[in-house]
Amino acid sequence: MKRRCKNSIFLKKINLNNFRLTFRSKYRAADIEYKKGSIVPGALFEISKSDEKKLDIYEDYPTLYKKFYFSYYGKKIMTYSMVRKSTFMYPTERYLNVVKRGYKDCNLNDKYLKKALASR
């Protein structure tokens, strides 16, 4: 996150309830999808409008990803979700290492990542 959004501020770990992590598209990139009873752990960052614009470019918004908004303790939170929900595609080793690094940097429980990778 610090490479993409230099001024971002890590606030805390959070869980997105009733969603699960998956990987899809020709890019084999991370996505979330609705699944009752599931959890996607994540990191909450405060970002500037200019950082959001940088993320939009990186995430190929609005072509590959759309913005998904939800409420967290009364605050409006944004994440990205893929526009086209293709079937599961195992991520490349390089991409998976980036995801694993994010889990480690934010001290997220990687059991959900392992579950997403093993359930296919």
Rosetta blueprint (number, residue, H / E / L):
1 M L
2 K L
3 R L
4 R L
5 C L
6 K L
7 N L
8 S L
9 I E
10 F E
11 L E
12 K E
13 K E
14 I E
15 N E
16 L E
17 N E
18 N E
19 F E
20 R E
21 L E
22 T E
23 F E
24 R E
25 S L
26 K L
27 Y L
28 R L
29 A E
30 A E
31 D E
32 I E
33 E E
34 Y E
35 K E
36 K E
37 G E
38 S E
39 I E
40 V E
41 P E
42 G E
43 A E
44 L E
45 F E
46 E E
47 I L
48 S L
49 K H
50 S H
51 D H
52 E H
53 K H
54 K H
55 L H
56 D H
57 I H
58 Y H
59 E L
60 D L
61 Y L
62 P L
63 T L
64 L L
65 Y E
66 K E
67 K E
68 F E
69 Y E
70 F E
71 S E
72 Y E
73 Y L
74 G L
75 K E
76 K E
77 I E
78 M E
79 T E
80 Y E
81 S E
82 M E
83 V L
84 R L
85 K L
86 S L
87 T L
88 F E
89 M L
90 Y L
91 P L
92 T L
93 E H
94 R H
95 Y H
96 L H
97 N H
98 V H
99 V H
100 K H
101 R H
102 G H
103 Y H
104 K H
105 D H
106 C L
107 N L
108 L L
109 N L
110 D L
111 K H
112 Y H
113 L H
114 K H
115 K H
116 A H
117 L H
118 A H
119 S L
120 R L
